[in-house]
Amino acid sequence: MNDKLVIDLGGPHNPQDESVNLDDLQASLALVDGEVYPLELFHAERHTCGSNFLVETTFKCLQDVPTDVF
């Protein structure tokens, strides 16, 4: 987020989960309240059978965001 890696569960492994509280990382990610930031997710399938990928957030829905932001 904001050009910094926040979670890395890389490599083949058994199911894992991770969570992050952006309030706790606000300073280290240089996030400013009220600003809009890109969030990039990358998922690569490395198994020949079975895969799970779930993202849950508590982000508020953005409204009236200029289309050139995305």
C-alpha positions in Angstrom: 0.0 0.0 0.0 1.3 3.4 -1.0 4.3 1.7 -2.7 5.2 -0.4 0.3 4.8 -4.1 0.9 2.4 -4.7 3.8 1.8 -8.5 3.8 3.8 -11.2 2.1 2.7 -14.8 2.3 4.9 -15.8 -0.6 5.8 -19.3 -1.6 4.0 -22.6 -1.5 2.6 -23.3 2.0 -0.4 -24.6 3.9 -3.3 -22.2 4.3 -2.3 -19.1 6.2 -3.9 -15.8 7.1 -2.6 -12.4 8.0 -4.3 -9.2 9.0 -3.1 -5.6 9.2 -4.4 -2.6 11.1 -3.7 0.5 8.9 -4.1 2.8 11.9 -1.1 1.1 13.4 0.9 1.5 10.2 -0.2 5.0 9.3 3.1 6.7 10.1 5.3 4.0 8.5 3.2 4.0 5.3 3.1 7.8 5.2 -0.7 7.8 5.0 -2.6 11.0 5.6 -6.3 11.0 6.7 -8.6 12.0 3.9 -6.2 11.1 1.0 -6.8 8.4 -1.6 -4.1 5.7 -2.0 -3.7 2.8 -4.4 -4.0 -0.7 -3.0 -2.5 -3.4 -5.2 -3.0 -7.1 -4.6 -1.1 -9.9 -6.3 -2.0 -13.5 -6.2 -0.2 -16.3 -8.1 -1.5 -19.8 -8.2 1.4 -22.2 -7.3 -0.5 -25.5 -6.7 -2.0 -27.9 -9.3 -5.0 -28.6 -7.1 -6.8 -26.5 -4.6 -6.5 -22.8 -4.0 -8.0 -20.2 -1.7 -7.7 -16.5 -1.8 -9.9 -14.3 0.3 -9.7 -10.5 1.1 -11.9 -8.9 3.7 -11.7 -5.2 4.5 -13.4 -2.7 6.7 -12.7 0.0 4.2 -15.4 2.6 3.7 -16.8 2.7 0.2 -15.5 5.7 -1.7 -18.0 8.1 -3.2 -17.5 11.1 -5.4 -13.9 10.1 -6.1 -12.6 11.6 -9.4 -12.3 8.9 -12.1 -8.7 10.0 -12.9 -7.6 8.8 -9.4 -7.9 5.2 -10.5 
